[in-house]
Amino acid sequence: MMKSMNYENPGKRCGSRGFTLIEILIVVVILGILAAIIIPQFASAQSAARATAMRSQLGTVRSQIAAWQVQNGGQIPGGPGGTADEAIDTLIADGYLTRTVFVSPGFVWIWDSSRAELEIEYDPSIDPSIPDADGDGDGDADDVAVIRTW
């Protein structure tokens, strides 16, 4: 079987050609549109994961405070009048927590040393990208209110 030859350019097969500039630009535009659709979904997922991680850490630290109190006759970790950092340092020193608890930017521990209660709040002045705590897809004042109820 004979190959058809291009007589204007010997050695080049007929019908084989590269992509035109227009075809490449169309592909690039399509990829850009797809990226614009997908990237915000990843940001939303990251925000929700950050809120979930902080809620989980809060639950862990609270349970370890309760365990520490049982083992120490109802005393308050960090002592009366202590701070959240002092209470957490006491839990670490006594082996109830294995490492310093990471606090995601914007989250602030609220420690009531008179009742040994730990809460968490979100301060948008520290980090304005409020995590999506209520699952509605945005970070707004509703999410800050939900974080306060944890």
N, C-alpha and C positions, 0 to 999 in steps of 0.2 A: 504494500500500500504506500502510495506516495504522499509525502507531506506537501501541503500547498505552501508556496513561498511568497513572500512579499517582495516584489521586484523592485520597489523603491528602496528598500533596505534589506539587502540579501542577508540571510542568516537569521532573520527574525520571522517567527511563525505568525501567520495571519490570525487575528482574533485575540492575541495575547496583548494586553495593554494594562497599564497600572491604573490606580484610582485617580480620578480627576480631583482638582482642588475643591470643587463644589461638593463632591461625594464625601470627602474627608471632613469638610466644614459641617455638613449635615450630621455626620456621626458625632462630632465633637459637641454640637448643640444638643443633640439628643442625650448624650452622656451628662452634660451640664444640667439639663432639666431633671433627669433621674436623680442626680446628686442633690439637687435643691429639694427634691421631695423626700429623700431618705435621710439626709443628715439631721434635720430637726427631730426626727423620730428617735435617733440615737441620743440626742441631747436630752430629750424628755425621759428616756429610759435611764440615763445616767442620773438625772435629778431625782427620779423616784427611788433609785437604788441608794443614793446618798441619804435620803430621808429614812428608808427602811433600815439601813445600817445603823444610823443614830438611834432609832427606836429600839433596835435589838440591843445595842450597847447599854442603853438606859435600863432596859429590863435586866440585863446581866448584872450591872452594878447594883441595882436595887436589891436583887436576890442575894448578892454577896454581902450587902450591908445587913440584911436581915439575918443571914447565917452568922456573920461576925457578932451581931448583938446577942444571938442565942448562946454562942460560945463564951461571951464576955459579960454575962450577967446583965444584959440590957443596957450596957454603956453605949456611948455614942462614939463611933470612929472619928478620930481627929479631935475628940474632946468637945465639951460644950463651948460654944462660941467659935468653933473651928470653921474653916472654909471647905468648899467642895474638894479642892486640891489636897488639903490636909487629910480629909476623910479617905480619898482615893489612895493617897500615899500610905496611910495606915493599913488599908486593905492589901496593898501590894507587899508591904513589909511583913505582914502576918500570913502571906501566902494565899489570900482569898482571890486576888487577881494576879495574873502572871506578868503583866507588863502595864505600862502607863496606858490609860485609855485614850485613844485618839479622838479628838473632837474636831469634826469637820468645820471648815471656816463658816462663821456666822452663827453656829450653835454655841450656847452659853449654858454652863451648869448653874442651876439655882439650888442652893443647899440651905435647908432649914435645920440648923444644928440643934435646936431645942426639941425637935420631933424626929430627927434623923431621917428626913425625907429629902430625896433628890429628885429634882425636876429639870426639865430642859426647855429652853426658849430659843427662838431664832431672832437674831438682831440684824435686820436688813442694812443697818448703817455699817456693819462690819463687812458683809458680803451681800450685795444687792441681788444676786441670783438666787432667789428663794426656791428651795426644793419643792417639788410637787408631792406634798404629803397627803392630799386628799384624793389623788388619782384622777383629777379632772383634766390633766394635760397642761396645766400652767402653774406658775409659781406666783401666788398673789397673797393678799391679806387673809384670805380664807385658809391658806396653807399654814400661815403663822398661827392662826387661831387653833387649827387642828393640832399643831405641834405642842401648844400649851396644854392640851387635854391629855397628852400621853402620860 
